[in-house]
Amino acid sequence: MTTARDLLIVSLDVPSGRPVERGDLSLALAGAELVDLLAAEAVTLDDDRILPGLVPGTGDRLLDEAGAALVRQPPYESVEDWLWRRGNGLASAYANALETEERGGGSGHRWLPRRGGRPVRADSPARRRAADRWAAAEPVLVGLAAALGIPEGAADEPAEPAADGADDPVVTVLAAVHGALTELEGVRQRRRIEDAAFDNIWRAP
């Protein structure tokens, strides 16, 4: 299992003040993939540029796809550009992969309906692993979840601040995720304002 899959499970299972938007989740999942590629030494960061290295097989199809999708020519790709490009439709890809894995694995686990129509998976090793990381307040998982509005207080213990060590590449990724989510929310707000103005034009006498 990967950080991205654990984050998906947390987004489904941990209560938050608002539902997680699919676009937001996709951006955060792309960030989680990059964190795992850093941990596997498949990439390094030069400032905010992603420098690809050898991409060993991780045993996870989606993470291997992420490694294969890296831009391998200078000037390489910024973390922000990676989030937007790789994040396109990524939430659906991870949700479909998990559902297929559990339904096809002979475990008998099913995706169950949740209030509000969101799917929740029945108990499984993957869900327990994600719950264990969340309960342990694993800093990267908690940091990505916090960016999605999932409260850190849901974990048993508060996480250490993710910004410790300003040169840490993981901090760069987390900051880029926060920035991309803020930008996406700004786009949504502009669209809401434009839609409201359009409606007012047609309602005017």
Secondary structure, 3 states (H helix, E strand, C coil): CCHHHHHHHHHHHCCCCCCCCHHHHHHHHHHHHHHHHHHCCCEEEECCEEEECCCCCCCCHHHHHHHHCCCCCCCCEEHHHHHHHHCCCHHHHHHHHHHHHHHHCCCCCCEEECCCCCEEECCCHHHHHHHHHHHCCCHHHHHHHHHCCCCHHHCCCCCCCCCCCCCCHHHHHHHHHHHHHHHHHHHHHHHHHHHHHHHHHHHCC
